[in-house]
Amino acid sequence: MSAAASIYAGRTVHERFKPFGHRFSYRLAMMLIDLDRLGEAGAQSRLFSVGRFNLFGFREDDHGARDGSPLADWARTRFAEAGIDAERARIFLLCSPRVLGYVFNPISIYFAQAGDRLLGVIYQVHNTFGDAHAYVVPAGPGPRQHQEADKVLHVSPFFDVAGRYEFVLRPPGERFHLVIRKAREDGADFLATMALERRPLTSATLLALFASQPFSTLKTIAAIHGEALRLWLKGARYHPRPAPPGQASRGRRVDAADPENLGPARRSA
């Protein structure tokens, strides 16, 4: 059986296309945790704790309903509401760990896994205003997933709430790859990519990670605000924050075998 928790380290790139080009990238580290084995995960290293302060940590109330209720139950309920039977599936969460008690997750990704088969994915997006929204999408056959969901949560103040997200995903193994393209009627206006490699969650790994990326979660939020300032100085239009949506959204799988269902970015991703 695989470890209850692992580290995934690598780099993310964000690129804006309209009304002008803007690109930035930074290193990041995320963790994949089995939500049904949180006790085992918390025992993997003295430098990592579940529900308690440590150098690195994980708390269930950072995710899902954010009320401290069991995350595995929350995820299975969201899957069931979307018509995905994940009652007997293992639920994994890929997210940023807490570092010295602080965390910000632009995106948390849940995987419902039945043996070698991926049943569905939840993309829970967080913004810097404290809002969160879950996009629940069924999985298709094969290791490479093509999915989409209509954007309903205000994320960046320099984008309105319009268009759709197109996801190209390879679930976590020794590596993890994700492409998120935001498309509108007049074409794509945003692209984010993530490429990470798996590392064991051990004290040695965590010490090396902290040495190379100290206060990584603070760096993420600082980078987001720094890039927002650059966009504002470039003249990007500011969009006020609307009220966040209530219920989770249902996304759609896209048949990658049918070229009529794939836009240019999907074909090349």
PARORO-806094 format. One line per 3 residues: number of its first residue (from 1); their letters; for each residue x, y, z of C-alpha. Coordinates in nm, 3 decimals. Each point is the difference from the previous one (the first is absolute). Last residue first. Layout:
! PARORO-806094
NUM) A) X,Y,Z; ...
END
This chain:
! PARORO-806094
269) ASR) -0.190,2.044,-2.407; 0.011,0.028,-0.380; -0.346,-0.137,-0.079
266) RAP) -0.155,0.173,0.300; 0.152,0.332,-0.097; -0.141,-0.027,-0.352
263) GLN) -0.355,-0.076,0.124; -0.108,-0.358,0.048; -0.350,-0.143,-0.037
260) EPD) 0.019,-0.028,-0.380; 0.328,-0.188,0.043; -0.189,-0.296,0.155
257) AAD) 0.244,-0.232,0.174; 0.047,0.251,0.282; -0.362,-0.046,0.103
254) VRR) -0.061,0.291,0.234; -0.118,-0.062,0.353; -0.245,0.252,0.137
251) GRS) -0.021,0.218,0.308; -0.261,0.012,0.271; 0.010,0.300,0.231
248) AQG) -0.003,-0.003,0.381; -0.277,0.197,0.168; 0.011,0.357,0.127
245) PPA) 0.157,0.237,-0.250; 0.216,0.288,0.128; -0.148,0.352,0.016
242) PRP) 0.165,0.223,-0.260; 0.355,0.138,0.039; 0.056,0.324,-0.187
239) HYR) 0.177,-0.028,-0.341; 0.317,0.209,-0.052; 0.116,0.060,-0.357
236) AGK) 0.367,-0.069,-0.066; 0.202,0.317,-0.054; 0.358,-0.126,0.009
233) LWL) 0.033,0.136,0.354; -0.304,-0.206,0.101; 0.155,-0.312,-0.153
230) RLA) 0.325,0.062,0.187; -0.190,0.044,0.326; -0.186,-0.328,-0.061
227) EGH) 0.336,-0.167,-0.065; 0.121,0.110,0.340; -0.322,-0.110,0.167
224) IAA) 0.024,-0.351,-0.147; 0.375,-0.021,0.065; -0.050,0.096,0.365
221) ITK) -0.270,-0.266,0.036; 0.233,-0.263,-0.143; 0.304,0.117,0.196
218) LTS) -0.199,-0.024,0.322; -0.076,-0.361,-0.095; 0.368,-0.067,-0.067
215) FPQ) 0.116,0.133,0.338; 0.345,-0.143,-0.069; 0.035,-0.156,-0.347
212) SAF) 0.344,-0.160,-0.027; 0.067,-0.046,0.373; -0.365,-0.084,0.070
209) LAL) 0.003,-0.265,-0.273; 0.326,-0.150,0.125; -0.140,-0.020,0.353
206) LTA) -0.323,-0.152,-0.132; 0.180,-0.262,-0.207; 0.225,-0.102,0.289
203) STL) -0.297,-0.018,0.239; -0.180,-0.229,-0.241; -0.288,0.050,-0.244
200) PRR) 0.139,-0.192,-0.296; 0.050,0.205,-0.317; -0.225,0.016,-0.305
197) ELA) 0.074,0.230,-0.291; -0.205,0.304,-0.101; -0.098,0.180,-0.322
194) MTA) -0.275,0.263,0.023; -0.138,0.208,-0.284; -0.224,0.305,-0.004
191) LFD) -0.150,0.163,-0.309; -0.214,0.313,-0.028; -0.191,0.198,-0.266
188) AGD) -0.100,-0.277,-0.240; -0.220,0.081,-0.298; -0.274,0.245,-0.103
185) ERA) -0.283,-0.209,0.149; 0.199,-0.040,0.321; 0.257,-0.254,0.113
182) KRI) 0.194,-0.046,0.321; 0.269,-0.265,-0.043; 0.112,-0.211,0.294
179) VLH) 0.284,-0.246,-0.064; 0.096,-0.255,0.263; 0.287,-0.246,0.029
176) FRE) 0.095,-0.222,0.294; 0.300,-0.230,0.013; 0.087,-0.328,0.172
173) GPP) -0.373,-0.052,0.004; -0.246,0.286,0.042; -0.284,0.018,-0.251
170) RLV) 0.082,0.126,-0.353; -0.223,0.297,-0.072; -0.114,0.220,-0.285
167) FEY) -0.258,0.244,0.134; -0.207,0.252,-0.196; -0.151,0.276,0.213
164) RGA) -0.294,0.190,-0.139; -0.091,0.356,-0.089; -0.119,0.280,0.221
161) VDF) 0.045,0.130,0.354; 0.204,0.312,-0.082; 0.379,-0.002,0.004
158) FPS) 0.224,0.263,0.157; -0.142,-0.048,0.349; 0.133,-0.356,-0.020
155) VHL) -0.211,-0.286,0.135; -0.371,0.076,-0.029; -0.168,-0.341,0.003
152) VKD) -0.240,-0.122,-0.273; 0.229,-0.126,-0.278; -0.175,-0.264,-0.211
149) AEQ) 0.165,-0.339,0.030; 0.221,-0.210,-0.228; 0.173,-0.335,-0.012
146) HQR) 0.268,-0.187,-0.194; 0.165,-0.272,0.208; 0.314,-0.193,-0.092
143) PGP) 0.040,-0.337,0.169; -0.268,-0.181,-0.198; -0.378,-0.001,0.019
140) GAP) -0.193,0.313,0.097; -0.037,0.164,0.338; -0.310,0.176,0.126
137) VVY) 0.039,0.368,0.101; -0.087,0.184,0.321; 0.088,0.373,0.007
134) AHA) 0.020,0.112,0.363; -0.003,0.366,0.108; 0.191,0.196,0.261
131) DGF) -0.017,0.358,0.128; 0.249,0.158,0.243; 0.063,0.317,-0.200
128) TNH) 0.334,-0.137,-0.127; -0.182,-0.254,-0.216; -0.037,-0.373,0.049
125) VQY) -0.077,-0.261,-0.269; -0.110,-0.352,0.089; 0.053,-0.224,-0.305
122) IVG) -0.180,-0.325,0.073; 0.094,-0.300,-0.213; -0.183,-0.318,-0.094
119) LLR) 0.008,-0.376,-0.035; 0.372,-0.068,-0.057; 0.057,-0.372,-0.052
116) DGA) 0.310,-0.180,0.123; -0.177,-0.124,0.313; -0.302,0.224,0.046
113) QAF) 0.142,0.356,0.026; -0.197,0.314,0.079; 0.247,0.287,-0.043
110) YIS) -0.025,0.337,0.177; 0.185,0.310,-0.122; 0.066,0.311,0.208
107) IPN) 0.057,0.328,-0.187; 0.127,0.346,0.095; 0.082,-0.156,0.337
104) FVY) 0.137,0.239,0.262; 0.171,-0.136,0.309; 0.153,0.116,0.328
101) GLV) 0.073,-0.198,0.318; 0.378,-0.019,-0.033; -0.052,-0.127,-0.357
98) RPS) -0.348,-0.143,-0.062; -0.001,-0.240,-0.290; -0.118,0.097,-0.348
95) CLL) -0.256,-0.237,-0.149; -0.051,-0.331,-0.177; -0.280,-0.193,0.171
92) FIR) -0.058,-0.374,-0.032; -0.329,-0.183,0.048; -0.004,-0.380,-0.021
89) ARE) -0.316,-0.128,-0.162; -0.272,-0.196,0.177; -0.260,0.279,0.011
86) ADI) 0.137,0.162,-0.317; -0.311,-0.040,-0.214; 0.010,0.302,-0.231
83) GAE) -0.343,0.154,-0.073; 0.106,0.359,0.070; -0.168,0.001,0.341
80) AFR) 0.182,-0.328,0.074; 0.339,0.161,-0.075; -0.079,0.292,0.231
77) TRA) -0.106,-0.243,0.275; 0.314,-0.209,-0.046; 0.213,0.316,0.030
74) WDA) -0.168,0.114,0.323; 0.029,-0.347,0.151; 0.372,-0.015,-0.079
71) LPS) 0.041,0.349,0.141; -0.131,-0.088,0.344; -0.160,0.313,0.154
68) GDR) 0.238,0.274,0.114; -0.219,0.285,-0.123; 0.184,0.080,-0.321
65) AGH) -0.282,-0.154,-0.210; 0.270,-0.163,-0.211; 0.344,0.127,0.093
62) DDE) 0.200,0.190,0.263; -0.217,-0.160,0.270; 0.163,-0.338,-0.068
59) RFG) 0.334,0.120,0.130; 0.340,-0.104,-0.137; 0.346,0.078,0.128
56) FLN) 0.361,0.093,-0.063; 0.233,0.154,0.261; -0.257,-0.101,0.258
53) FRG) -0.330,0.116,0.146; -0.268,-0.267,0.042; -0.292,-0.139,-0.203
50) VSF) 0.217,-0.242,-0.197; 0.369,0.035,0.076; 0.327,0.005,-0.195
47) LRS) 0.351,0.060,0.135; 0.005,-0.315,0.211; -0.066,-0.192,-0.321
44) QAG) -0.230,-0.274,-0.130; -0.229,-0.009,0.304; -0.240,0.271,-0.118
41) AEG) -0.057,-0.188,-0.325; -0.095,-0.316,0.187; -0.262,0.188,0.200
38) LRD) -0.132,0.168,-0.315; -0.065,-0.333,-0.170; -0.347,0.045,-0.153
35) LDI) 0.092,0.337,-0.148; 0.301,-0.148,-0.181; 0.232,0.299,-0.037
32) LMM) 0.183,0.140,-0.301; 0.217,0.295,0.094; 0.096,0.312,-0.189
29) ALR) 0.327,0.180,-0.060; 0.049,0.311,-0.210; 0.252,0.169,-0.222
26) YSF) -0.103,0.317,-0.179; -0.117,0.121,-0.338; -0.114,0.325,-0.159
23) RHG) -0.157,0.113,-0.327; -0.191,0.305,-0.127; -0.125,0.067,-0.352
20) FPK) -0.254,0.273,-0.064; -0.380,0.027,-0.018; 0.016,-0.297,0.019
17) FRE) 0.258,-0.283,-0.002; 0.077,-0.072,0.367; 0.256,-0.265,0.092
14) HVT) 0.052,-0.185,0.327; 0.283,-0.251,0.044; 0.035,-0.250,0.285
11) RGA) 0.316,-0.178,0.111; 0.108,-0.316,0.175; -0.051,-0.192,0.321
8) YIS) -0.248,-0.273,0.092; 0.020,-0.127,0.358; -0.160,-0.327,0.109
5) AAA) -0.262,-0.109,0.252; -0.163,-0.329,0.104; 0.287,-0.194,-0.156
2) SM) -0.087,-0.251,-0.270; -0.128,-0.348,0.084
END
